[in-house]
């Protein structure tokens, strides 16, 4: 599969995180000849926070992770992830697979089962051949290395066209705190918490409940503000692990929060840039709404509209479709106060086409690979920004053949 035209130049050089090691290997869960399972092992004292899909059909690994978040952080921890099979809608088989995987990790690594977190991504409704994974746990344990996070990023991919990574370093009281994260996601992206799978590691020292509060707050401004196709996965999992290896307490530290925010936003944007079949990265900015909630309704209605997204794919400045999306959003709006812009070009204002609107200029702008679509409702101070991509024939091709 060709790499997305919106992909970054290459996988970034991520810093090694004290107290965290990684390994990846090929288990043949679905794919042949490629890495499809990864294991991260985390030192005792690691705090782990998470947010998960709120789908009513959550996968077995999601339910298990949710149950384990408040566990004993004095013990070491591990994160085991496979691609190719979501272990979702698999009934008791799904629970059994999670139990078998976590038990195998405990036996091999000594990490207690209560601190082994699993995540699975891929086809829904097929039993997970977990024996293929358990047979590789010894290899994954033996191959653990601080620098192998790039291999882990590759192993969690499904329809992704590139591995996703981001990092930050921040100085706090003269000491450096490092953050490194990986993500996967390309389709079934309209998060109700995060994206498909995201794992972020830091050597910061912070209690689990404080880390959870920071993560939940930042999630609303990053992963919960992206959409590719309006579909929410059964398997969405975002875990942040703070090993404490730096010895730097970041509780309530704004600089750390900002750095974590930047990493999360970067990864979220990369998911959109790898949207199935995407050729355009689109930022939707909504201002002037009655409330932030209404602004988000409008932004998501625009970002999820097949008519808007296909017009963008065709490089058509069809602002009438934006008007349609605003009207269907359920948010309060006044037709005669509405204004719309594509980039810096005002295409409509005061409920009518802008007097100096140039179709030629708008058409030229729409040829850009990165676009900003702005809407001002003119009735309040509410605002919201979300990120999406266009909808092309490539999306249909990928998803029509997904199980083939």
ZIZI-V81245 format. One line per field, one symbol per residue. phi: phi as a letter, one per 40 degrees, with the letter a starting at -180 (. if undefined). psi: psi as a letter, one per 40 degrees, with the letter a starting at -180 (. if undefined). burial: b if it has 9 or more other ideal C-beta (glycine too) atoms within 8 Angstrom, else e. Layout:
# ZIZI-V81245
phi = ???
psi = ???
burial = ???
This chain:
# ZIZI-V81245
phi = .ccdcccccaccccccbdgbbaaaacbgdacbgacaabbbbbcdgccbbabadbdcbccdcccccdccdcccccccbabbbbbhacfbfbfcdcccccccccccccccbgccdcbbbbabaiccgbdccccccccbcccccccdaccccccccccccbcdbacbaaaabbcbfgbcbbbbbbabiabfbadbaabcbabbbaccbacdccccccccccccbbccbbabagbcccbdabbbbbcgccgccbdgccccdcccdccccdcccccccbddgcbbbbbbbbbgccacccccdcdccccccdccccccccfbccccccddcdcccgccabdcbcbbbbgcccbaafgadcdbcbcccccccccccbbbbbbbcgbabcaabbbabcbbddccdcccbdcc
psi = hiiheeiidihihiihhhehiiiiihefddihfihehihhhhiiehhhiiiiieiefiiddddddddedfiheeiiiihhhiidhefifeadddddddddddddddddeehideehhiiiiahiehhhgdddddeeddddddehideedddddddeiceieiihiiiihhhhfeihhihhiiiihdifggifdbachhhhhieihiiddddddddddddeecdefihdeehhieehhhhhhhdeddehhehehddddddddddddddddddddehheiehhhhhhhifididdddddddddddehddddddddefhggeddddddddedeihihdeehihihbehhdiiffihhdehhdddddddeeidhihhhhhdfeaeiiihihaiihiddddddddede.
burial = eeebebbeeeeeebeebbbbbbbbbbbebbbeeebbbbbbbbbebbbbbbbbbebeebbbbbbbbbebbeeebebbbbbbbbbbbbbbbbeebbbebbebbbbbbbebbebbbebbbbbbbbbbeeebebebbbebbebbbebbebebbbbbbbbbbbbbbbbbbbbbbbbbeebebbbbbbbbbbbbbbbbbbbbbbbbbbbbbbebebbbebbbebbebbbbbbbbbeebbbbbbbbbbbbbbbebebeebebbbbbbbbbbbbbbbbbbbbbbbbbbbbbbbbbbbbebebbbbbbbbbbbbebbbbbbbeeebbbebbbbbbeebebebbeebbbbbbeebbbbbebeebeebeeeebbebbeeebbbbbbbbebbebbbbbbbbbbbebbebbbeeeee
